[in-house]
Amino acid sequence: MFSRSYTGAWKREGKSIVGLPVLITGAWERGIGLHLLIIVLVMAGLVPSTPIRADELAIESLSMDPMGTFHAHLGAARIEPGKDGFPLEAEDLSIHVEGRLPSSAPGPLFEGRITLESRRLVLNGSEFHGAEIDFDGTLDLATGGPVTGMDLAGDLTLSFSERPSHDAEGRRLEHRVKRISFGQVASKLQWDEQSLKISGDLVFETVPLHFHLTHRFHTRDGELKLDAGSVAASRFKTGLSSILSTWSETAWPKALSLISGRVFLAATLPWNAKKGVRPLMASIRLADVAGCYSDLPFSGLKGRFDTIIGPRMRVKTSGVSCNIVDIGVPITALHGAMTVDRRPNKAPAVVANLEAEMLGGHVLGERIELDFNRKVNRFDLELRELDIAQLVALYPLDGLQADGKLGGNLPFRLDSGGLHVHDGAITAVKPGGRIRYRPTDGGQALAGSAGQMALLFGVLEDFRYHALEATTNYAPDGTLQTHIAFKGEGVRIDGGMGRPVHFNLDVEQNILPLLKSLRVVNDINEHFDKSIRHRCSPTAKGGS
């Protein structure tokens, strides 16, 4: 057994890793230096048959014991791709290898840890600063004909910054380090003179992925394809949050939780010689997803989101709909199309042809454009055929009954203070309707009082209106102010003879407590399973 220890024996001056198999011979039939070279090149993304100009890649230190455990440190001031080689450049490259080479018993070519660090790494034109690649696992080599292959299994972590850590004068710069961890990697690498191919499985955060990478040496282009298949929606948030934080400046909305349903994810990361690594292109499909936004539950969310994730994030939806959203007043059959184009200082989200059912009628938004880089965003929602009977049922006023339909327009303004409605206009749909108020308990005393109050109660005992015009204003604190003008006939006044009556009614109420109480007591909860009702309860804390 080869047992001698070598430390610092080969420096940059004159002796490179290429000469190592000649200088070291022993019990292994295959040269140790060849093993190290293949391992390092594969982990660094530098692969035969035309890899790199590695004249400066040298052994800094190497030590090993009789059991085959060794430590190696390789370094290079700079490496460059050879002709038609893998398009990678590196400055101040350092590679640390710690592990075991195979003994006489069958086993992997290498088992241990390999760490690659580089001050500046350029892959196909894309720059990565302070790059670190850390692999802990096993490698095994197989050759057959013109194709060389290697099996890789273990955990892999990548970290880098898109900007230098220091300026030209050595001053430290603020920069964000991105970190990507892949667990349970099990892959197969194959390469020949034309291309490198890597395929296998891994776990990214909590999401299992199948991947396939192809790089063509002569054209210096390729792509990485990822396929998660079907993932539980509750696990999807963690994985996508990491993808967003790594590849864009966009963060997952903290208030959004996905609790049940399935998510299908496929993505492609392309690159080419001219533009380097391109944005990640992902297709996300939701199937019967339920969850909550803050304490507002939703269920039956489905549709496809075609997404480009990079410095500029773009999303385009198709077939998106939601069975129900409960804001206290249930909103059902929600559907529309959405596009998002997030760029520096501009992030418009456009919702087109929005339509939903509410209170027996419809809510529509032809085009809603929101840009949260603007101080103020404005949009309109149209109301059609809302059922007054369902609206009145929201208010706990015994003895009040009403029917008819309402339509109108609500102009919304969204600013730093919150959501506002200014002079929303609502009118009754012809031919009008009927209001009957026959109070019980304490209301009887008011009805029996004298003066205008008694006259009003007499009119409302049976009032048939042909015109109803309302102006409404809403403030971010929940205050809703409504002025209503009625025109119609009081059927039971004047001894039952009836006569035309016009009267105005002003109502002011904070509707947020009302809506919260309705979410607790209304029967819409039957549409949500127990876990959603618990997680999205107004009194629940935490979230996923």
Buried (B, 14 or more C-beta within 10 A) or exposed (E): EEEEEBEEBBEBEEBBBBBBBEBBEEEBEEBBBBBBBBBBBBBBBBBBEBBBBBEBBBBBBBBBBEEBBBBBBBBBEBBBBBEBBBBBBBBEBBBBBBBBBBEEEEEBBBBBBBBBBBBBBBBBBBBBBBBBBBBBBBBBBEEEEEEBBBBBBBBBBBBBBBEBEEEEEEEEEEBEEBEBBBBBBEBBBBBBEBBBBBBBEBBBBBBBBBBBBBBBBEEBBBBBBBBBEEBBBBBBBBBBBBBBBBBBBBEBEEEBBBBBBBBBBBBBBBBBEEEBBBBBBBBBBBBEBBBBBEBBBBBBBBBBBBBBBBEBBBBBBEEBBBBBBBBBBBBBBBBBBBBBBBEEEEBBBBBBEBBBBBBEBBBBBBEBBBBEEBEEBBBBBBBBEBBBBBBBBBEEEEBBBBBBBBBBBBBBBBEEEEEBBBEBBBBBBEEBBBBBBBBEEEBEEEBEEEEEEEBBBBBBBBBBBBEBBBBBBBBEEBEBBBBBBBBBBBBBBEEEEBEEBEBEEEEEEEBBEBBBEBBEEBEBBEBBEEEBBEBBBBEEEEBB
